[in-house]
Amino acid sequence: MKRPSRGPAATILLIACVQASLTPPGGEGRIERVATLRTARAVHSATALPDGSILVAGGMGGSESGLSTAERIDLSTGRVEPVAALVHGRSGHTATALPDGRVVLAGGYDGTYLSSVEVFDPLRGWFDSLGSLNEGRSGHTATLLPDGRILIAGGVGQGWTFLASAELFDPQTGTSQPVGSLSVPRESHTATLLTDERVLVVGGHRGRHEPMEVYASAEVFDPVLRQFAPAGTMATARHKHDAVRLADGRVLVLGGADRTDHSYYASTEIYDPSVGAFIPGPTMTNTRYKMQGTAVLLRGGDVLVAAGARMAEVLDAGSFRFHPVAGGFPSAYYFATATPLPNGDVVIIGGYGDGASNTGGVWRFRR
């Protein structure tokens, strides 16, 4: 018996079904390459400027020394232009955007652990020295507080010493004051500003390789008391993870790795400030690692998770489930950056790939 042939309508329906099975659900958006850096780099900083361009500064190039170069990306044209050099080459530093449009770069590593702070003025287009921290450090966190000061916490200092110290840097005066210490020394942790103006510090590690201790603990910094206090314990110890404050004020902690760095996590946990405890969160579609600063709260409450794997994904605020984003990366970019734009897009820049070589890729997430 001859098999009946499909008509045009059946063929169109079959194609549509196949396409639907290959397309991420929910209109999660797409990742597209839009430019290339002049210098491939990782462990750098990328900060949105008031004119809509992005300042890319420092990081590691082909050596352990910090880069002193900086670039400015004009997203309207796709052009990448060099800007004046940093005062000090640095990688593993922090970059904090101030309300007046300037960008503060603090600490980092350039053959030594830096205490220096410098500021980029987008109107003049160059960097100037801006005081110093009390202690040289890299791999720390920097959190802009509502009063304009920056909380600098943890990291690694001279002699490869893991730091529990914290300080408040004032960009207006270029001075820094010590505050109460963390309960334990932490590197590769996260720090998230809560809606009540406290700062949640989660996870991280101290030590290297076999002596490494990875933390499940969390603590909160009270800017009034200038002290840290315990804030519950995660179900899973993790470092080189990420954290982002959700629209409802809770904090989503994502991914990371265990002590050996060989087991990457797709799991997430949620910190509820009202009860001071963690609960399990939804599972990502990919395991992710070395992803700090690349989880971004989007308009409407969704969350983009942009690096640490070959494909980005979005947490849908309605279903509270993760879905992959179309348009993957050629490699799992580690220590990349993700910079949100005023129009809701996010730009993912640099990092290094599976083969450990740096990338100069500039990618844009659009919906």
C-alpha positions as CSV (number, residue, x, y, z in Angstrom):
1,M,0.0,0.0,0.0
2,K,1.3,3.4,-1.0
3,R,1.9,5.8,1.8
4,P,-0.1,9.0,1.3
5,S,2.1,12.1,0.7
6,R,1.9,15.1,3.0
7,G,0.1,18.2,1.7
8,P,1.6,21.7,2.0
9,A,-0.3,22.5,5.2
10,A,1.0,19.3,6.9
11,T,4.6,20.1,5.8
12,I,4.4,23.7,7.2
13,L,3.0,22.3,10.5
14,L,5.8,19.8,10.8
15,I,8.5,22.5,10.2
16,A,6.8,24.8,12.8
17,C,6.9,22.0,15.4
18,V,10.5,21.2,14.7
19,Q,11.4,24.9,15.0
20,A,9.5,25.2,18.2
21,S,11.4,22.3,19.7
22,L,14.7,24.1,18.9
23,T,13.7,27.5,20.1
24,P,14.0,28.5,23.8
25,P,10.5,29.0,25.2
26,G,9.0,32.3,26.5
27,G,10.8,34.8,24.3
28,E,13.9,34.8,26.4
29,G,15.9,36.9,23.9
30,R,19.1,36.3,22.0
31,I,22.8,36.8,22.4
32,E,24.6,38.4,19.4
33,R,28.2,39.4,18.9
34,V,28.4,43.2,18.3
35,A,32.1,44.2,18.6
36,T,35.6,43.0,19.4
37,L,37.9,44.5,22.0
38,R,41.3,45.8,21.0
39,T,42.9,43.8,23.8
40,A,41.5,40.4,24.8
41,R,41.1,40.4,28.6
42,A,39.7,38.6,31.6
43,V,39.2,39.6,35.3
44,H,38.7,43.1,34.0
45,S,35.9,45.6,34.8
46,A,33.2,47.0,32.4
47,T,31.0,49.9,33.5
48,A,28.2,51.7,31.7
49,L,28.8,55.5,31.3
50,P,26.2,58.2,31.2
51,D,26.4,58.6,27.4
52,G,25.5,54.9,26.9
53,S,29.1,53.8,26.1
54,I,30.9,51.2,28.2
55,L,34.3,51.6,29.9
56,V,36.4,48.4,29.9
57,A,39.4,48.7,32.2
58,G,42.4,46.5,33.3
59,G,42.3,42.8,33.7
60,M,44.7,40.1,32.6
61,G,46.1,39.8,29.1
62,G,48.7,37.2,28.3
63,S,50.4,37.3,31.7
64,E,49.7,37.5,35.3
65,S,50.4,41.3,35.4
66,G,47.4,43.6,35.4
67,L,46.7,45.5,32.1
68,S,47.0,49.3,32.3
69,T,44.9,49.7,29.1
70,A,41.3,50.8,28.9
71,E,38.8,50.9,26.0
72,R,35.5,52.6,25.4
73,I,32.7,50.8,23.5
74,D,30.2,52.9,21.5
75,L,27.3,50.5,21.1
76,S,25.5,52.8,18.6
77,T,28.3,52.2,16.1
78,G,30.1,49.1,17.4
79,R,33.3,51.0,17.5
80,V,35.9,50.3,20.2
81,E,38.3,53.1,20.9
82,P,41.3,53.3,23.4
83,V,41.1,55.8,26.2
84,A,43.9,57.1,28.4
85,A,45.8,54.5,30.4
86,L,45.1,53.6,34.0
87,V,47.3,55.1,36.7
88,H,48.2,51.5,37.7
89,G,47.8,48.3,35.7
90,R,45.4,46.1,37.7
91,S,43.3,42.9,37.5
92,G,40.9,41.4,40.0
93,H,40.0,45.0,41.0
94,T,36.5,46.4,41.5
95,A,34.8,49.2,39.5
96,T,32.0,51.2,41.1
97,A,29.9,53.7,39.1
98,L,29.1,56.8,41.1
99,P,25.9,58.8,40.7
100,D,27.9,61.7,39.0
101,G,29.0,59.4,36.2
102,R,32.6,58.8,37.4
103,V,33.9,55.3,37.9
104,V,36.0,54.3,40.9
105,L,38.6,51.5,40.4
106,A,39.9,50.0,43.7
107,G,42.6,47.5,44.5
108,G,43.6,44.6,42.3
109,Y,46.8,42.9,41.4
110,D,49.8,43.9,39.3
111,G,52.6,41.8,40.6
112,T,51.7,43.0,44.0
113,Y,48.4,43.6,45.8
114,L,47.3,47.1,45.3
115,S,45.8,49.5,47.8
116,S,45.6,52.4,45.3
117,V,42.3,53.8,44.1
118,E,41.7,55.7,40.9
119,V,38.8,57.4,39.2
120,F,37.8,57.7,35.6
121,D,36.1,61.0,34.6
122,P,34.1,60.4,31.4
123,L,33.9,64.1,30.6
124,R,37.7,64.4,30.5
125,G,38.4,60.9,29.3
126,W,41.2,59.9,31.7
127,F,42.1,58.3,35.0
128,D,43.3,60.2,38.1
129,S,44.5,58.9,41.5
130,L,41.9,59.0,44.2
131,G,43.5,58.0,47.5
132,S,44.1,54.5,48.8
133,L,42.6,51.7,50.7
134,N,43.9,50.8,54.2
135,E,45.0,47.4,52.8
136,G,46.1,46.2,49.4
137,R,43.7,43.6,48.1
138,S,42.4,41.7,45.1
139,G,39.4,39.5,44.6
140,H,37.4,41.6,47.1
141,T,33.9,43.0,46.7
142,A,32.9,46.6,46.5
143,T,29.3,47.7,47.2
144,L,28.0,51.3,46.8
145,L,26.0,52.2,49.8
146,P,23.1,54.7,49.7
147,D,25.2,57.3,51.5
148,G,27.8,57.3,48.7
149,R,30.5,55.3,50.4
150,I,31.8,52.0,49.1
151,L,32.0,48.9,51.3
152,I,35.2,47.0,50.4
153,A,35.3,43.5,51.9
154,G,37.6,40.5,52.0
155,G,39.9,39.4,49.1
156,V,43.6,38.4,49.1
157,G,46.4,40.6,50.3
158,Q,50.2,40.7,50.5
159,G,51.9,37.3,51.0
160,W,48.8,35.6,49.5
161,T,47.0,36.2,52.8
162,F,43.2,35.8,52.8
163,L,41.5,38.8,54.3
164,A,38.7,39.2,56.7
165,S,39.1,42.9,56.9
166,A,36.6,45.4,55.5
167,E,36.7,49.2,55.1
168,L,34.5,52.1,53.9
169,F,35.9,54.2,51.1
170,D,34.6,57.7,50.6
171,P,35.0,58.8,47.0
172,Q,34.4,62.4,47.9
173,T,37.5,62.6,50.2
174,G,39.6,59.7,48.9
175,T,39.9,58.3,52.4
176,S,39.0,54.9,53.8
177,Q,38.1,53.9,57.3
178,P,38.3,50.3,58.7
179,V,35.1,48.7,60.0
180,G,34.3,45.4,61.8
181,S,35.8,42.4,60.2
182,L,34.1,39.5,58.4
183,S,33.7,36.4,60.5
184,V,36.1,34.5,58.3
185,P,38.6,35.5,55.5
186,R,36.8,35.4,52.2
187,E,37.8,35.5,48.5
188,S,35.5,34.7,45.5
189,H,32.5,35.6,47.7
190,T,29.5,37.8,46.7
191,A,28.2,41.0,48.3
192,T,24.6,42.2,47.6
193,L,22.9,45.4,48.8
194,L,19.6,44.6,50.4
195,T,16.5,46.8,50.4
196,D,17.1,47.8,54.0
197,E,20.6,49.1,53.1
198,R,22.5,46.2,54.7
199,V,24.9,44.2,52.6
200,L,24.7,40.4,52.3
201,V,28.0,38.6,51.9
202,V,27.8,34.9,50.8
203,G,30.2,32.0,50.4
204,G,33.7,32.3,49.1
205,H,36.9,30.5,50.2
206,R,40.3,30.8,51.8
207,G,43.4,28.8,50.9
208,R,44.5,27.3,47.7
209,H,44.2,23.8,46.2
210,E,44.1,21.0,48.8
211,P,44.0,23.2,51.9
212,M,41.2,25.3,50.4
213,E,38.1,25.8,52.6
214,V,34.9,26.7,50.8
215,Y,32.1,28.4,52.8
216,A,28.4,27.8,53.0
217,S,28.1,30.6,55.6
218,A,26.7,34.1,55.0
219,E,26.8,37.4,57.0
220,V,25.3,40.8,56.7
221,F,27.0,44.2,57.2
222,D,25.0,46.9,59.0
223,P,26.2,50.4,57.9
224,V,24.8,51.9,61.1
225,L,26.6,49.6,63.5
226,R,29.5,49.2,61.0
227,Q,29.6,45.5,61.9
228,F,29.0,42.1,60.3
229,A,26.6,39.6,61.8
230,P,25.7,35.9,60.9
231,A,23.0,35.6,58.2
232,G,22.3,31.9,58.0
233,T,24.0,29.0,56.1
234,M,23.5,27.7,52.5
235,A,22.8,24.0,51.9
236,T,25.8,24.0,49.6
237,A,29.2,25.5,50.2
238,R,30.2,27.4,47.0
239,H,32.7,29.9,45.7
240,K,33.2,31.7,42.4
241,H,29.4,31.8,42.2
242,D,27.1,34.8,41.7
243,A,24.2,36.5,43.6
244,V,21.6,39.0,42.5
245,R,18.8,40.8,44.4
246,L,15.4,39.9,43.0
247,A,12.5,42.3,42.5
248,D,10.9,41.1,45.7
249,G,14.0,41.9,47.8
250,R,15.2,38.3,48.2
251,V,18.7,37.3,47.0
252,L,19.2,34.5,44.4
253,V,22.6,32.8,44.8
254,L,23.7,30.8,41.7
255,G,26.2,28.2,40.6
256,G,29.8,28.2,41.7
257,A,32.0,25.2,42.6
258,D,33.2,23.0,45.4
259,R,36.6,22.8,47.1
260,T,38.3,21.1,44.2
261,D,36.9,23.4,41.5
262,H,36.0,20.2,39.6
263,S,32.3,20.1,40.4
264,Y,30.4,23.0,39.0
265,Y,26.9,23.7,40.2
266,A,23.6,24.3,38.4
267,S,21.8,24.6,41.8
268,T,20.6,27.9,43.2
269,E,19.5,29.1,46.7
270,I,17.4,32.0,47.8
271,Y,18.1,34.2,50.9
272,D,15.1,35.7,52.5
273,P,16.1,38.8,54.6
274,S,12.9,38.8,56.5
275,V,13.7,35.5,58.1
276,G,17.5,35.4,57.7
277,A,17.6,32.0,56.1
278,F,18.2,30.2,52.7
279,I,15.7,28.0,50.9
280,P,16.4,25.9,47.7
281,G,15.9,27.8,44.4
282,P,15.2,26.6,40.8
283,T,17.9,24.6,39.0
284,M,19.7,26.3,36.1
285,T,19.9,24.6,32.7
286,N,23.7,24.7,32.8
287,T,26.4,24.2,35.5
288,R,28.2,27.5,36.0
289,Y,31.5,28.7,37.5
290,K,33.7,31.8,37.6
291,M,30.6,33.8,36.8
292,Q,30.6,36.6,39.4
293,G,28.9,39.8,38.3
294,T,27.2,38.2,35.3
295,A,23.7,37.6,36.8
296,V,21.5,40.7,36.0
297,L,18.0,41.6,37.1
298,L,16.0,42.5,34.0
299,R,12.9,44.6,33.6
300,G,9.8,42.8,34.8
301,G,11.8,40.8,37.3
302,D,13.4,38.2,35.1
303,V,17.1,37.4,35.7
304,L,19.7,36.9,32.9
305,V,22.6,34.6,33.8
306,A,25.2,35.4,31.1
307,A,28.5,33.7,31.7
308,G,30.3,30.7,33.1
309,A,28.9,28.3,30.4
310,R,28.5,28.2,26.6
311,M,24.9,29.4,26.7
312,A,23.1,32.2,28.6
313,E,19.8,31.6,30.3
314,V,16.9,33.6,31.8
315,L,15.0,32.9,35.0
316,D,11.4,33.7,34.2
317,A,9.8,35.6,37.1
318,G,6.4,34.2,36.4
319,S,7.1,30.4,36.2
320,F,10.3,30.8,38.3
321,R,12.0,28.4,35.9
322,F,15.2,28.8,33.8
323,H,15.2,28.8,30.0
324,P,18.1,28.9,27.6
325,V,18.7,32.0,25.5
326,A,19.2,31.6,21.8
327,G,22.7,32.3,20.4
328,G,25.4,30.6,22.4
329,F,29.0,31.5,22.9
330,P,31.9,29.7,21.2
331,S,33.3,28.9,24.7
332,A,32.3,28.9,28.3
333,Y,33.5,32.4,29.3
334,Y,35.0,32.6,32.8
335,F,35.6,35.9,34.6
336,A,33.7,37.8,31.9
337,T,31.6,40.9,32.7
338,A,27.9,41.7,32.2
339,T,26.8,45.3,32.0
340,P,23.1,46.3,32.0
341,L,22.1,49.2,29.8
342,P,19.2,51.7,30.4
343,N,17.1,50.2,27.6
344,G,17.1,46.7,29.2
345,D,19.8,45.1,27.1
346,V,22.9,43.6,28.7
347,V,26.5,43.6,27.2
348,I,28.8,40.6,28.0
349,I,32.5,41.3,27.5
350,G,35.7,39.3,27.6
351,G,36.7,36.5,29.9
352,Y,38.6,33.4,29.0
353,G,37.4,30.2,27.4
354,D,37.7,26.5,27.8
355,G,41.1,26.5,26.3
356,A,42.3,29.2,28.9
357,S,42.8,31.8,26.2
358,N,41.3,35.3,26.7
359,T,38.6,36.5,24.4
360,G,38.0,40.0,23.0
361,G,34.3,39.2,22.3
362,V,31.6,41.8,23.0
363,W,28.1,40.3,23.0
364,R,24.7,41.9,23.4
365,F,21.6,40.4,25.0
366,R,18.4,41.7,23.5
367,R,14.7,40.8,23.9
